[in-house]
Amino acid sequence: MLNEKGVRELCYVVKIDDIKPIEGKDRVECAVVGGWTIMVRKDEFKPGDLAIYFEIDSKVPEKEPFLFLEQKHYKIKTQKYKTPSGQFWSQGLIMSAKDFGWEKKEDGVYDNKQNCHKLEDESRFLTQILEVTYADAFDNVRKSNGPDKYKRMAARHPELFKKDFIKWLYRKSWGKKLLFVFFGRSAKKTDWPIWVFKTDEERVQNLPNLFPPDDTPWMATEKIDGTSTTFTLKKELFNKYTFLVCSRNVVFDKPNKKCFYETNVYTEMAEKYNMEEVLKKLFNTPSLWLRSDRDESLSFITIQGETYGGSIQKRNYSTDKHDLKVFNLIYGYKKGKTVRVVRANPLEMERILKVFSIPTVPIVDEKFYLPQTCEELVEMADGPSAIDGEMREGLVFRTYDGLRSFKAVSNPFLLKYHQN
């Protein structure tokens, strides 16, 4: 689930929407939370109960009350179970406050340190409180916005920090500081450009209000498994421009700045597609601009896409070379001190960027109507990739005005490429 800043939370309070039997299972049953289905012990929860939900791709700390996950390396992953008539997908983990020994009082639930948690507030985020991280240590480096520089250091060197001596040092305050001298330095993070939106789509399972659907037509595009890449150009005073290249969290203001990969794949794509010049040409080609009013002037243009291939992800799209598929073309129009943001829909984006030979994400359906249930839509996320014909990661859906969007990720894809 995304928080108010658009950052993904891995652990939060939910309400159990329904409890259903699992065919062929006597000791467990299915808890339904939004569009998620999670296996739980029988008679542990009932509809309407508040519980603590841990999302897939998360990792819990290696301590009580999570020791039952030791064989799974404390990772929460998509699980598939066979049933007599098919299969059951369990996605996530559900626990109760009592599993943590938390005490319920009139004004809330208190943990062992007597911190009060208002668990009656559905969607209360507990990611940091319960020390939940991404299951993939690499994702902790790329996506973490937390303040703990020592945790980020450990995430950058996962194998090193498994060694007993290093773990012993890390437990000492002076040891952490010593380790940081040698292993704490990372790519410098400049201030994030305030006009750029960080890329992340909400999962359809967290949007139960979409179902049953209305008659809104959506555009469906293929979701690419890679690394988020942003190019942006902002007009300054005296007709000067600021051009920036960004990953999901880091601004690469210098071409030689190190990134999380062996080479800087972000500046590599900027050079490959001559992004700075393209953005300047867009600034100076009013016929290509979208939905501008007479009194507005163009303030910024942002192009965002997914860099994929090679060793960027386990799914390499049958190529050892890096390439780019753009999924966002965003304009900022200024009138006085007010900036109005417009996001092109996939067809508009494809038409404009085709002029500059910049590839965009494949459009799967130009006029897509949502099915009646979330389960049906998630099944539709399965299918072949338009890039190489192999398994696709999923689909992204966007309205024609570009304002609303969400994603549906293929369960078989998660099972194959995101289990370790």
C-alpha positions in Angstrom: 0.0 0.0 0.0 1.2 3.5 -0.8 1.3 6.1 2.0 0.4 9.8 1.7 3.8 10.5 0.2 3.5 7.8 -2.4 6.0 5.5 -0.7 5.1 1.8 -0.4 4.4 0.6 3.1 5.0 -3.1 3.8 3.1 -3.6 7.1 -0.2 -2.0 8.2 -3.5 -2.5 10.0 -6.3 -4.0 8.0 -9.9 -5.1 8.5 -10.8 -8.7 7.6 -13.5 -8.4 4.9 -14.4 -12.1 4.8 -13.4 -15.6 5.9 -13.8 -18.4 3.3 -13.1 -22.1 3.4 -10.2 -23.5 1.3 -11.2 -26.5 -0.6 -9.5 -29.7 0.7 -8.1 -27.9 3.8 -9.5 -28.6 7.3 -7.0 -26.7 9.6 -6.7 -23.5 7.7 -9.0 -21.1 5.8 -8.9 -18.0 3.6 -8.9 -14.5 5.0 -10.0 -11.8 2.4 -8.5 -8.3 2.8 -9.4 -6.0 -0.1 -8.3 -8.0 -3.1 -5.8 -10.1 -1.2 -6.4 -13.7 -0.2 -4.3 -15.0 2.8 -4.1 -18.4 4.4 -4.8 -18.2 8.2 -5.4 -20.8 10.9 -9.0 -21.9 11.2 -11.2 -19.9 13.6 -8.3 -17.4 14.3 -10.1 -14.4 12.7 -13.7 -13.5 11.8 -15.1 -10.8 9.4 -14.7 -7.3 10.8 -11.6 -8.1 12.9 -8.7 -5.7 12.8 -5.4 -7.4 12.1 -1.8 -6.7 11.1 -1.0 -7.4 7.4 2.5 -7.9 6.0 2.7 -7.5 2.2 4.4 -9.9 -0.2 8.1 -9.1 -1.0 8.6 -8.0 2.6 10.9 -9.5 5.3 10.3 -9.5 9.0 13.0 -9.3 11.7 14.7 -12.6 12.7 13.2 -12.7 16.2 10.0 -13.4 18.1 7.2 -13.6 17.2 8.4 -14.4 13.7 10.6 -17.5 14.4 8.0 -19.7 12.7 9.2 -18.2 9.4 12.8 -19.3 9.9 12.6 -21.9 7.2 11.4 -19.3 4.8 14.3 -17.0 5.7 11.7 -14.6 7.3 10.5 -13.6 3.9 6.8 -13.0 2.9 6.2 -14.3 -0.6 3.4 -15.4 -2.9 2.5 -19.0 -2.2 0.5 -21.3 -4.5 -1.4 -24.3 -3.0 -3.1 -27.0 -5.0 -6.8 -27.7 -4.3 -9.0 -30.6 -5.6 -10.4 -28.4 -8.3 -7.6 -26.0 -9.0 -5.3 -23.8 -6.9 -5.3 -21.2 -4.1 -3.0 -18.2 -4.0 -1.9 -16.9 -0.6 -0.3 -13.5 -0.7 1.0 -11.9 2.5 0.9 -12.7 6.2 -1.8 -11.8 8.8 -1.1 -11.6 12.5 -3.0 -10.2 15.5 -1.9 -7.8 18.2 -1.8 -10.6 20.7 0.8 -12.4 18.7 3.2 -9.6 19.8 2.1 -9.7 23.4 0.5 -6.3 23.0 -2.0 -5.3 25.7 -5.4 -3.7 24.8 -6.6 -0.8 26.8 -9.4 1.7 26.5 -7.3 4.2 24.4 -5.5 1.8 22.2 -3.2 -1.2 22.1 0.2 -0.9 23.9 3.3 -2.7 22.9 6.0 -4.1 25.2 7.7 -0.7 25.3 4.3 0.9 26.3 4.0 2.7 22.9 0.4 3.2 22.1 -0.9 2.0 18.7 -4.3 3.0 17.6 -5.1 -0.2 15.8 -8.7 0.8 15.4 -7.3 3.2 12.7 -7.5 1.0 9.6 -4.5 1.4 7.3 -2.2 2.6 10.2 1.3 1.9 9.0 3.6 -0.3 11.1 6.5 -0.8 8.7 9.1 1.0 10.8 7.6 0.1 14.2 7.8 -3.6 13.4 11.1 -3.3 11.6 9.8 -4.7 8.3 12.0 -4.4 5.3 12.0 -5.5 1.7 12.8 -9.2 1.2 15.3 -8.3 -1.4 18.2 -6.5 0.3 18.9 -4.7 -3.0 15.4 -3.2 -2.9 16.2 -1.8 0.6 19.0 0.2 -1.0 17.0 1.4 -4.0 13.7 2.2 -2.3 14.4 2.9 1.4 13.7 6.5 2.5 14.4 5.7 6.2 16.7 7.8 8.3 19.0 4.9 9.5 22.2 5.2 7.5 23.5 2.0 9.2 20.6 -0.1 8.0 21.2 1.2 4.5 24.9 0.4 4.8 24.1 -3.2 5.8 21.6 -3.6 3.0 24.2 -2.5 0.4 26.6 -5.4 1.6 24.2 -8.3 2.5 26.8 -11.1 2.2 29.4 -9.2 4.3 26.9 -8.4 7.1 26.0 -12.1 7.4 29.5 -12.9 8.8 29.6 -13.5 12.6 32.4 -11.0 13.2 30.7 -8.2 11.3 27.4 -8.9 13.0 29.2 -8.7 16.4 30.7 -5.4 15.4 27.4 -4.1 14.1 25.8 -4.7 17.6 28.3 -2.3 19.2 27.7 1.4 18.8 31.4 2.1 18.2 31.5 -0.9 15.8 28.7 0.5 13.7 30.7 3.8 13.3 33.8 1.9 12.4 32.1 -0.2 9.8 30.5 3.0 8.4 34.0 4.5 7.8 34.8 1.6 5.4 31.4 0.6 4.0 29.0 3.4 4.6 29.7 5.6 1.7 27.2 5.5 -1.2 26.2 7.5 -4.1 25.6 11.1 -3.0 21.9 11.9 -2.8 21.0 15.4 -3.9 17.8 17.1 -3.1 14.9 15.5 -5.0 13.3 17.8 -7.6 10.1 18.8 -6.0 8.3 18.9 -9.4 9.0 15.2 -10.1 6.6 12.5 -8.9 8.3 9.3 -7.7 7.1 6.3 -9.7 5.0 3.6 -8.0 1.6 2.3 -8.9 -0.9 1.1 -6.3 -1.7 -2.6 -6.6 -5.3 -3.4 -7.6 -5.7 -5.6 -4.4 -5.5 -2.4 -2.4 -8.3 -0.7 -4.4 -11.4 -2.7 -3.5 -13.6 0.3 -4.4 -12.9 -0.4 -8.1 -15.3 -3.3 -7.9 -17.9 -3.8 -9.1 -16.7 -1.4 -11.8 -18.5 1.5 -13.5 -18.4 2.1 -17.2 -15.1 3.9 -17.2 -12.8 2.8 -20.1 -9.2 2.3 -19.2 -6.0 1.8 -21.3 -4.0 -1.3 -20.5 -0.2 -1.3 -21.0 2.4 -4.0 -20.2 4.3 -3.6 -16.9 8.0 -4.0 -17.4 10.3 -5.6 -14.7 13.3 -3.3 -14.5 14.5 -0.2 -12.7 12.6 3.1 -12.7 14.3 5.8 -14.7 13.4 9.5 -14.8 14.5 12.4 -17.1 13.2 15.9 -16.4 13.8 19.4 -17.8 12.7 22.5 -15.9 12.7 26.0 -17.3 14.5 28.5 -15.2 15.0 32.3 -15.4 16.5 33.9 -18.5 15.6 30.8 -20.7 18.0 28.5 -18.9 17.1 24.9 -18.2 17.8 22.4 -15.4 18.2 18.8 -16.7 18.3 15.9 -14.3 18.5 12.1 -14.5 17.0 10.1 -11.5 16.5 6.6 -10.3 13.6 5.9 -8.0 15.2 7.8 -5.2 18.6 9.2 -6.3 19.4 12.2 -8.5 22.4 11.6 -10.8 23.4 15.1 -11.2 26.8 14.1 -12.5 27.3 11.5 -15.3 30.1 9.7 -13.4 28.2 9.3 -10.2 28.0 5.7 -9.1 24.7 3.8 -9.0 23.6 0.5 -7.7 24.6 -1.4 -10.8 28.0 -2.1 -12.3 27.4 0.8 -14.8 25.2 3.8 -14.5 22.2 2.5 -16.5 20.3 5.7 -15.9 22.7 8.1 -17.6 23.3 5.3 -20.1 19.7 5.6 -21.2 19.9 9.4 -21.2 22.8 9.3 -23.6 21.3 6.5 -25.8 18.1 8.4 -26.4 19.6 12.0 -26.3 17.0 12.8 -23.6 18.2 16.4 -22.8 17.9 17.4 -26.4 14.6 15.7 -26.8 13.1 17.5 -23.8 14.4 20.8 -25.1 12.8 20.1 -28.5 9.5 19.3 -26.7 9.7 22.6 -24.9 10.0 24.4 -28.3 7.4 22.4 -30.2 4.1 23.8 -29.0 2.1 21.7 -31.5 3.0 18.6 -29.5 1.9 20.1 -26.1 -1.2 18.7 -24.4 -4.2 20.6 -23.0 -2.6 23.9 -22.3 -4.7 27.0 -21.7 -4.0 30.4 -23.4 -2.5 32.1 -20.3 -0.3 29.1 -19.2 3.4 28.6 -20.0 5.3 25.4 -19.9 7.2 25.0 -16.7 8.7 21.4 -16.9 8.5 18.2 -18.9 9.3 14.8 -17.3 9.8 11.5 -19.1 9.7 8.3 -16.9 10.3 4.8 -18.0 11.7 1.4 -17.0 15.2 0.4 -17.9 15.4 -3.4 -18.3 17.6 -6.2 -19.7 20.9 -7.7 -18.8 21.4 -8.2 -15.0 19.0 -5.5 -13.9 16.4 -8.1 -12.8 16.1 -11.8 -13.0 13.7 -11.4 -15.9 16.1 -10.1 -18.6 13.7 -10.1 -21.5 16.0 -12.3 -23.6 18.7 -9.7 -23.9 22.1 -8.9 -22.3 21.8 -5.2 -23.3 20.0 -2.5 -21.4 17.0 -0.7 -23.0 14.2 1.6 -22.1 10.4 1.6 -22.3 8.7 4.9 -21.3 5.5 4.8 -19.3 5.0 8.5 -18.3 5.1 11.8 -20.1 4.3 14.6 -17.7 3.9 18.3 -18.4 3.8 21.2 -15.9 1.9 24.3 -17.0 2.4 27.5 -15.0 0.0 30.4 -14.6 1.2 32.9 -12.1 2.4 30.9 -9.1 0.1 27.9 -9.8 1.5 24.9 -11.6 -1.0 22.5 -13.2 0.3 19.0 -13.9 -0.9 17.0 -16.9 0.0 13.3 -17.6 -0.4 12.1 -21.1 -2.3 8.9 -21.6 -0.4 6.0 -23.3 -1.7 6.8 -26.8 -0.8 10.5 -26.6 2.6 9.6 -25.1 3.3 7.1 -27.9 2.3 9.6 -30.6 4.6 12.3 -29.3 7.6 10.2 -28.4 7.5 8.3 -31.7 8.6 11.5 -33.4 11.9 11.2 -31.4 12.2 7.4 -31.8 11.8 6.9 -28.1 10.2 3.5 -27.2 7.1 3.4 -25.0 5.5 0.5 -23.0 3.4 -1.8 -25.2 -0.3 -0.9 -25.3 -2.2 -4.1 -24.7 -5.7 -2.7 -25.0 -6.8 0.9 -25.9 -10.3 0.5 -24.5 -10.4 -1.9 -21.6 -13.4 -2.3 -19.2 -12.7 -3.8 -15.8 -14.2 -7.2 -15.1 -16.6 -7.7 -12.1 -14.0 -8.9 -9.6 -10.4 -8.2 -8.6 -9.6 -11.9 -8.9 -10.6 -11.9 -12.6 -8.5 -8.8 -13.3 -5.4 -10.4 -11.6 -5.8 -13.4 -13.8 -5.8 -11.1 -16.8 -2.4 -9.9 -15.8 -0.9 -13.2 -17.0 0.2 -13.4 -20.6 3.1 -13.1 -23.0 5.3 -10.1 -23.1 5.2 -8.0 -26.3 9.0 -7.6 -26.0 10.1 -11.3 -26.3 7.0 -13.4 -26.0 7.9 -14.8 -22.6 6.1 -14.3 -19.3 5.0 -10.7 -18.7 5.1 -9.1 -15.2 1.6 -7.7 -15.4 -0.5 -4.8 -16.6 -0.8 -1.1 -15.8 -4.2 0.6 -16.2 -4.7 4.3 -16.9 -7.7 6.5 -17.6 -7.9 8.5 -20.8 -7.3 11.8 -18.9 -4.1 10.3 -17.4 -5.2 11.1 -13.9 -6.0 7.6 -12.4 -3.8 4.5 -12.7 -3.0 1.2 -10.9 -1.3 -2.1 -11.6 -2.1 -5.8 -11.6 0.9 -8.1 -11.2 0.9 -11.7 -12.5 0.9 -14.3 -9.7 2.8 -16.8 -11.8 5.4 -14.1 -12.5 5.9 -13.4 -8.8 6.2 -17.1 -8.1 8.9 -17.5 -10.7 10.9 -14.3 -10.4 10.4 -13.0 -6.9 10.6 -16.0 -4.6 14.3 -15.9 -3.6 
